[in-house]
Amino acid sequence: MGNNCATIRVRKIAFVAALLSIALSAASQTSTYKAFIYTDSKLQDEIQRYVDQQMSPEAAGFGDILLSSSLNAAKGLASGYVSSVVDLGVNAVASLVTKKKRMREEWNAEVAAENSFSTRIHTISDLKDFYTRVSLDGPMDPKGMKFDGIGCLRLNSDGDTLFYISMHIDRSKIGRIVEHSKFELVLDTLIISPYHSNLPNSSFSRTFSFEERQNYTMTIKIALSSSWMNQMTQITNDQKLGEFSVCIPVRQEDLDETGFLRYSRGRREISRYPVVGSSFIVPRSYAGMRDKSDKYHDIWGTGEYQLAIDLSETCSVTKQYKDNWKENYKQRRKFYEDESNLLSNTWQFITSQQWDAITESWILTMLQAPAGVVSDELIDKMGLAPQYP
């Protein structure tokens, strides 16, 4: 009996030690995402210069150009956007399979799940002031437009950069703002490494290896939407204005000696990674005001909007890894049967949003960490505050 108790105590000690080891390992994997909304008060000057260059003394006035642009934009907004939904459900077919085939199918399913990771960094809501000032001319008046792009940064717990991307309004297509009330983005800067990615998405395998994985690709999708009221006091809620996406494939030969791909677009250079899509500029909400003489004036606001940023990572397995599936399957079964690996490793997200007056940009910060290691102390250290629904 005494020996049994001693054995149990030893097992308990070993189990607690294993849990502590996992917790410490998980804590080292904490990371923060920061999303930036870039602004540029000089953007309106570039828009005006484009108008001046395109106009001749006989050409229509700027107001006429804006009116035509607004009408075209209104037609596009009224039509809305329709997304097709494809049913990806799989019908289960009853059949007899051999044990080897079942094991192979089980292994394939596990690996396929590991080869994909996706998260919505956050929906940045109630972003105000797409424009620097109100307008007396109309809802699609681009004068004072200061929104200039989007950026995203991921840091580890030591403050080292794991991922960075910045996209700004494409200056070579400023004319689209004037002529169609639309803007496009261009990728300027990129820092990325598969070794510091969220793949493989599994507690069994923590690190990315080109010996086992290939075709690593990150895809970022950004959707811009807005709510506004028109002159007839009709309210439009959560209307999607546009969507952008950029696909970034990374090969082993693209990486430097530190394991990172680093890219910076040269001035007037076509970006190596095209950003697909466009968006209408944000419609201004109608409002009214009276001056000192009690005379009523129509005015349109500075534009309120929302952004949703979705990030996904995918890869596939190498032939070498597939050929070794039997041994890998055994290792997985042993790993999952170990009682220490029954510890829940659910990821938890803590977010904080703030306006940076110095850089004139809205900054969103998100902590991503295993739920078991998220503590008040860690949240305070990261400078974050939990947000509850």
N, C-alpha and C positions, 0 to 999 in steps of 0.2 A: 504493500500500500504506500509505504514511504517513498519507494522508488518511483511509483506512478505519479505521486504528487510532485516529486522533484522534476520528473519528465515534463509534466504539465506546466510547471513554473518556467522551465527552460524554454518550452515552446511559446509560452506567453511573452517572455522577454524577447525572444527572437521575433515574434509577431509585431510587438510594439516597436522594436528597432527597425523592422522593415517598413512599418507605417511612417515612422519619423523620417526614414531615408526618402520615401516617396514624397512626403510633404515638403522636405527641403529641396528635392529635385524639382517639384512642381513650382515652388516659390521662385526658383531661379528662372522659370519660364514666363514669369509675368511680363507683360508688355503693354505699352500704351499707344493708342492711335490718336493722332491729332489731325483734324481736318481744318483747312484754312479757306476763307473766302477772301480773295485778293480784291483790292479796290485801287482805282487810279483816277484822281480828280482831273487829270489832264486828258483823259480819254475823250471828253466832249470836244476838246480843241481839235483832236485828230478827225473826229466826225465832221466838224465844221470845215476843216481844211479840205476834206474830200468833197463836200458840197460846193465850196468855192471853186475847186478845180474843174468840176463837172459842169458848172453853170456858165452861160454866156450872157451878155446884156439882154439878149432877146429871149432867154430861157425863162421858164416859169419860175415864180418865186419859191423860196424855201418852204413857205407855208403850203403851197400847192403840192410840192413833192411829199411833204409829210402827210398831207391829207390822203393822197393816193396810197402811200405806204400804209397808213392806218386802216384804210378800207380793205386793202388786200390782207392785212394781218387779221382783221376782224372776221373775214370770210374763213380763214384758216382755223381760227379759234372756234368759230361756231360749229364747224364740221366735226370737231373733236377727234379723238384717236380711238381706234378699235383694235384690240389685240386678239389674235386668234389663239384658242386654247386647244392643245393637242393632248388627248388622253394617253398617258404613258403606262397605264395599268397593264399588268401581265396576267393572262389567264393561267390558272394552275391546272396542269394536266396530270392526272394520276397515272403513275407508271412504276414498274419495278426497275430499280437501278442496282448495280453492283455496289459494294462498299467502296471500292476504289473510285468509281465514278462519283459517288456521293461526296467523298472526301475532296475530290478535285473540284467539284462544283462549290463546295463549302469554302475551300481556299480561294477560288476565283471571286466569290461574292465578298469575302473579307478584304481581299486586295483591292477590288474595285471601289469599295467604300473608302479605303485608305487613300485612294488616288484622287479624292475630291474634297475640297473644303470651301465653304462659302459663309459669308456673314454680311449683315447690313451694319456697316460701321455706325450709322445712326441716321435718323431723319432729322435734319437740322430745320427746325420750324421757326416761324415768326421772324424771319430775317427781314429787317426793315431797311428802307432807304436804298433801293436799287439805283435811285437818282439822288443827287445832292440837294435838290430843291424842288418845290412844287412847280407846276406849270399852269399858265393861263391859256394855253393853246389847245390842249387835247390829251386824251389818255395814252397815246403812243408817241408823244413828244420825246425824242431821245436826248434833248438838251439836258446836261447835268448828269448823264449816265456815268456811274463810277464803278459798277461791278466789272471786275477784270479777270476773273478766273477762279480756279479751285486747286487746292493742293492737299496732299495727304502725307502724313509722316507717322512711322511706327518706330518706337524706341523700346529697348529692353530695360530691365530694372536698373541697369547701371548707367542709363542715359545714352547708350550707343545707338546709332541709327541702323535699323534693320531694313527699312524701306522708306523711300521718298519719291514722290511724283508731284510735278507742278504743271498745270495747264493754264494758259492765258488766252484771252480773246485774240483771234487770228487777225493781226493788223493788215495782212494782205487782202482781207475780205471785209474791210470796214464798210465798203459800199453796200453790202447786204443789209446793214443796219438802217441805212437811209432809204434804200429802194424796196426792202421787203420786211423791215422791222424784225430781222433775224440776225443772230450772231453765231459764229463757229469758234471752236477752241482748237489750240495747237499745243502739243506736248513739248515742253521746253527742257525739263530736267528729270532724270530718272536714276535712282539708286535701288538695286534689287539683287537678292541672292537666294537661290533655291535652298541653300544650306540653312538659311534663317527664315524659311517659310513655315506655313502651317501644315506642310506635308512631310511625311505620311500622316494622315489624320487618324492616328491610332495610338493607344497606350503601349502596344507591343513594340512598335518601332518609332523611336523619338527623333531620329535624324534622317535627313535626305541624303541619299547616296546615288551617284550616277551609275554605279555598278548594278543597282537594283531598279532605279527609276530613270525615266527618260521623258522627253517631250514636255518639260515643265512649262506651263503657260499661266500667266495671271491675266484676268479680265476684270476691268473696272467699268461699271455702269453708273451713270449719274442722271437722275431725273429731276427736272425743274418744274415746279408747279406754283400756282398762285390763286388767290381769291381776291375779288374786287367788286365794286358796285359801279354801275354805269349811270349816265345822266337821267335815265328813266327809273332810277332806284331799283333796278333789277340786280340781284346779287348772284355772282358766279362763285361757287365754292370748289376748291381743290382741283382746278383745271390744269391738266398737264400742258405745259408750254413747249416742252422739248425733251430730248434725251440724247446723251452722249455715251459712247462706248469706245474703249481702247483695249486691244489685245496685245499682250507682250509675251512672246515666246523667248525662252532663255536656254541657250545651249551651253555646254561645259566650256567650249572654246571661246565663248563671249566673256568669260569671267577673268578678272585680273588675279594677281597673286594672293590677294586677300579673300578671293571667292565671291567678289561682287561684280556686277555689271554696272558701269557708271557711264551715263550718257548726258551730254549737254548740247542742245541745238545751237548751231552757229547763227549769227545774225543774218536774216533773210534766207536761211537755209530751210529746205523742206524737211520736216521732221521724219525721222526714221520710223516712228511709230504713229501712224495716222489716227486721229481722233474722228470717229464716224458719228455723224449726226449734227443737228443744229437745234436752236431754240428761238422762239419769239422773245423779244424783249418783254419785260414785265409790264402789263397794262396798269396805268395809274387809276386809282379809285376816284370817283367824282366826289367833290365836296363844294360847299359854298361859303362865302364870307362877305361881310359888309365892311366898307372902308369907313374912314372918319366922318364922311358925309352921309353915312347910312345908305350908300349905294351898294347894291348886291352884285357880286362878281362870281363867275364860275371858276373854280380851280380844280386841279387834279393833283393827287398826292405824290408821294415819293416812291411808291411801289413796295409792296410786301410780298415775300415769296418763301418757298420751302425747297430744300434739297434733300434727296435721298441718295446715298452712296452705297452701292453694293459691290463687294469684292469677292472674287472667286479664284481658286487655284486648282489646277488639274495637272495630272501627269499620267504616264502609263508605265508598265513594267518592262524590263529588258528581257531578252530571250534567255540570258543566263539565269535570271531570277525565276523565270517560268520553268526552266529545265530542272531546277532544284526545288520544285514545289513540295515534294514528299518530305524532305528533311525540314523544310521551313514549316510545314504543317505540324510536324511532331513538336517543334520548338514552340509553336503557338499554343498547342494544347497543354504543354507543360507549364507555360507562362500563365495561362488563364486558370489552370487548376491550382496554382499556388495561392493559398489563402490571403497572402499579403496583397495580391492584385485585385481583391474584391473591393478594395477601397474605392468609393465613388470619386470620380474625377471630372465631375460636371463643371463646365466653364461658366464663370459669372462675369457680367459686364457692369461696370459702374461708370457713369458718364457725368460730365460737367460741361457747361457752355458759358462762354463769356466773351464780351466785346473788348478787344485790345485797342484802346484809344491811341496808343503810340503808333502802331502799324496800320491803324484804321482797317482792321480786319476782324471778322468774327471767328473765334477759335473754339473748336469742339475738342474735348479730350475724353478718351475712353480707356479705362483700365480693363484689360482682358486677363483673367487669371483663374486657376482652378478654385472652385467655390470653397474648398477646404482651407485655403491659405489666405483668402480675402478677410482681412481684419480691419478694425477701426484704425489701428496704427498704420497699416499699409495704405489705407485710403488717405489718411492725413499726410503721410509722407509723399504721396503722389499729388497732393493738392487737389483732391477730388471730393465731391460730395455726392452721396447716393441720391438718385432721382426715383421717386415712387410714382406709380400711375395714379 
